[in-house]
């Protein structure tokens, strides 16, 4: 017997059939029709696009790295941008002079509370005593872009010096109320400079130049101090006047003298004696130059002596440091004569041979054969 079931439908409103979008809302934005199929890109074009994308990524990384580096540098005082220094160098071998023209600096680091600086440049020849070979420019007020156009000259520089010396240029800020502040430095090996050629430099300032670090490290490794102070050099002129039957001795200047006083300087003067001693007529002295290691004298002294007697004479030249009320200190000396050697003999011989001609030579001062008194 078959059973029959009846379904009773309750009367009421007809509800809409649920859609899939009601359960997953993100499907609502899907287009009802499929998008057009993208044309297939040739393989070479895809490679070029990939390379462009990689290049662009590399550029972005480099920019980000530079920006990060700039931020780090600005916070690290050791790496802060200090500015640039423009200068020229010229070595005149004939006059044994090194000409250093300090042209200008640009973009210096601000050192004062007003955002400016009072810069000057000081020069040193290394190795050597700092005060004996220090030169400096004038100070320019309230500027980060100073223009000096000032030439400083080192006298008594030989060709041998040019192969071993290094020039250090320091830019500093002058402070009247306190200690002068160091801004930055550059260093130039003089062996790279050609004789008679003016070479122009435009160098970025460093907190400590690479050559300076190397020299300090070398001194520390060797366990030796920085080079000792030189005794100095003296520029002497000789002329035999045939008409007056006289030897004219000129004391032109000294350079890089040893410091004998506690202030790091000396008060030098020069004494000249023509030996064998002829009494008071054979002794002469220059004036005293106060507080300097590079005095300029430009003084001449005449000795009445026949030309044929000069071969038997010796000219003793000694440099002293004047001390008031105390015994003067001997700095160094040199002897010229027929018994001398090297440049000293050559200088004396040229004077005897070329009468009427002034002959100038630089001579190195030594402590040998020091006079017994001043």
C-alpha angles and dihedrals in degrees: 000000000000120000120215124208123202125205116213114210115205114225116246145107120318112245122216118252111258116251128214090244089064089064098036108034095185089070090066092079094052112112116248091229124052116256118255113271113257115243112250112255118229113255095242092052090050090052092050091049090050092051091049090051092050092047091050090050091050091050091051090050092049092050091049090048092050092048090050091047092051091053092049093047093050090056096045110075092199092063101036116131105261102182136251134281125212120200143143132225130204127178114204104194094184092062095028091236133140111206115205115187113192104205107176148309127230135204096003119185112263111249104172132070090250090064093253138088141223099229133191133165126232125192132209132182112220134242096032145076110308098222094041092061103025119128127173141188127231119276120255117207130231102352141117092193105051122180114203108160086188125150120214119190131209111204126203095032113153132199088253090056090055091060096051108027130089124202116224118198117193125189112209138178116233115227116188095193098042144011119316111255127230115233105176146310145219130197132208126194104225093211088078091061118095120222113262094005121118108220122196123215132190108180136170114243118244132201086234121000118237093241090052091053090049093049092049091048091048092051091049093049092049091045091228128126124242112288114295120252114275118236087232142238135267132208111218130182124203127193129168112209106208094193095053094034088228138131111227112206117193123197101200106170147315128231137200095003120184114260112246102172130074091246090066094254140083137225097227133194131166129233123201126195127178108211139244083057113251095187124254092342091067096054126078137163134199125224119275118259113208126231101346141117094196105051123178114210110162091187127146132203129194126216118193104222133138115251093239090057096057093081087065095048133089124202113215115199120184133175121215139185112232117229119185112232092358138080112283117247121240112231104177145306148205135205125215122194148096091294094053125100139224118354092357092059092043091053093051093045093051090051091053093045100045106046115189092027123107111227120195126196136170114229131191116238118230136183092231118113091014113185115253091235141007 
